[in-house]
Amino acid sequence: MKKIAAFGDIHGCHLAASTAIRVSQEIHAQAIFLGDYVDRGPSAMKTIQVLIDAKKKNPDWIFIRGNHDQMLLDLILEKATPLDIGTTSDGTFEYWQTVKSFNEWKNLELTQKKEVHDFLDQTVPYHENEDFIFCHAVLRDTGQRIGQKPLSELIWNYQHKPLWRGKQFIHGHLPVKEVYREGAGINLNTSCGYGGKLTGIVYQPSKPKTQNLIKIDENGNLIQD
């Protein structure tokens, strides 16, 4: 049975993404990416391109949708403009955050534009296996099972309370400096794209409690503790 390697938010750091892909392949792991591939870092489109290439070579890998990916998709589909303000259960957000990524997309060739659109459109709200739920945002108890939660909850929620009482989950979205555990959640968003690093967690499905961390700086270098 393959190892699992789950990675937090990448935010346009294509060199870090490339290293995560390489390491996952070297250890023969099924990689699960927790979303937010765009915005903040050097190049959203270079990041998505390396992920597209990895997906073609590794069809069992999982790519989850983040809130920044959804914002870019909304702009591509003309469901919003860069001046729009969106709403979530926690408040509002501004589409200007993804303007840099959107402008990068607009400068691509037509075939590349379609490839990026298709990749974003095919990202999934969450992934579940026997051991964990993998999702972008924090899970909380809203009286709904994971499959009943709306996409907005799965990509935008920052709140831990009321605490999720279901299966342990691995997520990103909420920026932290180091891997952070609260309740049933394991947070892997170690601020890649704004001065932090990309962190992955690796485990063998037969031994889910035995976990190793992969830490990668924004330039794609492995960090040795």
C-alpha positions in Angstrom: 0.0 0.0 0.0 1.4 3.4 -1.0 2.4 6.0 1.5 0.3 9.2 1.7 2.0 12.6 1.4 -0.3 15.6 2.1 0.9 19.2 1.5 -0.4 22.5 2.7 -1.0 25.8 0.8 1.6 26.5 -2.0 0.5 30.0 -2.9 2.4 30.5 -6.2 5.7 29.0 -5.0 6.4 26.8 -8.0 9.9 25.8 -6.9 8.5 24.5 -3.6 5.7 22.7 -5.5 8.3 21.0 -7.8 10.2 19.7 -4.8 7.1 18.4 -3.2 6.3 16.5 -6.4 9.8 15.1 -6.7 10.0 13.9 -3.1 6.5 12.3 -3.4 7.6 10.4 -6.5 10.9 9.3 -4.9 9.2 7.8 -1.9 6.4 6.3 -4.1 3.7 8.2 -2.2 0.2 9.2 -3.2 0.3 13.0 -3.0 -2.6 15.0 -1.7 -2.5 18.8 -2.2 -4.8 20.8 0.1 -5.5 23.8 -2.2 -4.5 27.5 -2.6 -2.1 26.9 -5.4 -2.3 30.6 -6.6 -1.7 34.1 -5.3 1.1 35.7 -3.2 4.2 33.8 -4.5 6.3 34.3 -7.6 4.0 32.6 -10.2 0.6 31.1 -10.0 0.6 29.8 -13.5 4.0 28.1 -13.2 2.8 26.5 -10.0 -0.4 25.2 -11.7 1.6 24.0 -14.7 3.9 21.8 -12.6 0.8 20.4 -10.8 -0.9 19.7 -14.2 2.2 17.8 -15.3 2.3 15.9 -12.0 -1.4 15.0 -12.3 -0.9 13.6 -15.8 2.0 11.4 -14.6 0.2 10.4 -11.3 -3.5 9.9 -11.9 -4.1 8.8 -8.3 -2.9 12.1 -6.8 -5.6 14.3 -5.2 -5.9 18.1 -5.8 -8.3 19.8 -3.4 -9.8 23.3 -4.0 -8.8 26.3 -1.9 -10.6 29.6 -1.5 -7.9 31.4 -3.6 -8.3 28.8 -6.4 -12.1 29.4 -6.3 -11.6 33.2 -6.5 -9.4 32.7 -9.6 -11.9 30.3 -11.1 -14.7 32.9 -10.5 -12.7 35.5 -12.4 -11.9 33.2 -15.3 -15.6 32.2 -15.6 -16.6 35.9 -15.3 -18.7 35.2 -12.2 -16.9 38.0 -10.5 -14.7 41.0 -11.3 -11.5 42.1 -9.5 -13.4 44.9 -7.9 -16.1 42.6 -6.4 -16.5 41.7 -2.7 -17.7 38.2 -1.9 -19.4 37.0 1.3 -18.9 34.0 3.5 -20.3 32.9 6.8 -17.3 34.6 8.5 -17.6 37.9 6.6 -16.4 39.3 3.3 -13.5 38.8 1.0 -12.1 40.9 -1.9 -11.3 39.6 -5.3 -8.4 41.9 -5.8 -6.3 39.4 -3.9 -6.2 37.2 -7.0 -5.6 39.9 -9.6 -1.9 39.0 -10.1 -2.8 35.4 -10.8 -5.7 36.4 -13.1 -3.5 38.7 -15.1 -1.0 35.8 -15.5 -3.8 33.6 -16.8 -4.9 36.3 -19.3 -1.4 36.3 -20.8 -1.4 32.6 -21.5 -2.0 31.0 -24.9 -5.6 29.8 -25.5 -4.7 26.2 -25.0 -2.9 26.9 -21.8 -5.8 29.0 -20.5 -8.1 26.0 -21.1 -5.7 23.7 -19.3 -5.6 25.9 -16.3 -9.3 26.3 -16.2 -9.8 22.5 -16.5 -7.3 21.8 -13.7 -9.0 24.3 -11.3 -12.5 23.1 -12.3 -11.5 19.5 -11.5 -10.2 20.1 -8.1 -12.3 18.4 -5.4 -14.0 19.8 -2.2 -12.3 17.2 0.0 -10.9 13.7 0.1 -11.5 11.0 2.6 -9.7 7.7 3.2 -9.8 5.2 6.1 -7.5 7.3 8.2 -8.2 11.0 7.6 -10.3 13.6 5.9 -8.2 16.0 3.8 -9.7 19.4 3.2 -8.6 23.0 2.6 -10.3 24.9 5.5 -10.9 24.0 9.2 -13.7 21.6 9.9 -16.1 22.6 12.6 -19.4 21.0 13.9 -22.2 22.6 11.9 -24.5 19.6 12.4 -23.6 18.3 8.9 -21.5 15.3 7.9 -18.6 16.1 5.6 -20.5 15.2 2.5 -23.3 17.6 3.4 -21.1 20.7 3.9 -21.3 23.4 1.2 -18.2 24.2 -0.7 -18.0 27.7 0.9 -17.7 26.1 4.3 -15.0 23.7 3.1 -12.8 26.4 1.6 -13.4 29.5 3.7 -14.0 28.5 7.4 -11.3 29.6 9.9 -13.1 28.7 13.1 -12.4 25.5 15.1 -15.4 25.9 17.4 -17.8 24.2 17.9 -15.2 21.4 17.6 -15.5 18.8 14.8 -16.4 15.5 16.3 -15.9 13.4 13.2 -12.8 11.7 11.8 -9.4 13.4 12.3 -8.7 15.9 9.4 -5.7 17.4 7.8 -6.1 20.9 6.4 -4.5 24.2 5.4 -6.0 27.7 4.9 -5.3 29.1 8.4 -1.7 30.4 8.3 0.7 29.2 11.1 4.5 29.1 11.5 4.7 25.3 12.3 2.3 22.4 12.0 -0.4 23.0 14.5 -2.9 20.6 16.0 -6.2 21.6 17.5 -9.0 19.3 18.3 -9.2 16.7 15.5 -7.4 19.0 13.1 -3.8 19.0 11.8 -2.9 22.3 10.1 -0.3 22.2 7.4 -0.5 25.8 6.1 3.0 27.0 7.3 2.7 30.3 5.4 4.3 29.3 2.1 4.1 32.3 -0.3 4.5 34.9 2.4 7.8 34.2 4.1 7.1 30.7 5.4 7.6 27.2 4.0 5.7 24.4 2.4 5.1 21.5 4.8 4.0 18.0 4.0 3.0 15.1 6.3 3.9 11.6 5.3 2.5 8.4 6.7 1.9 4.7 5.9 -1.9 3.9 5.8 -1.2 0.8 8.0 0.4 3.1 10.6 -1.4 6.5 10.4 -0.2 7.7 13.8 3.5 7.4 12.7 4.0 10.6 10.7 7.0 12.3 9.3 7.2 15.9 8.1 8.7 17.3 4.9 9.7 20.9 5.0 10.5 22.9 1.9 11.5 26.6 1.7 10.0 28.9 -0.9 13.0 28.4 -3.2 12.4 24.6 -3.3 15.1 23.6 -0.9 14.5 20.8 1.6 14.8 22.1 5.2 16.7 19.8 7.6 15.7 20.0 11.2 
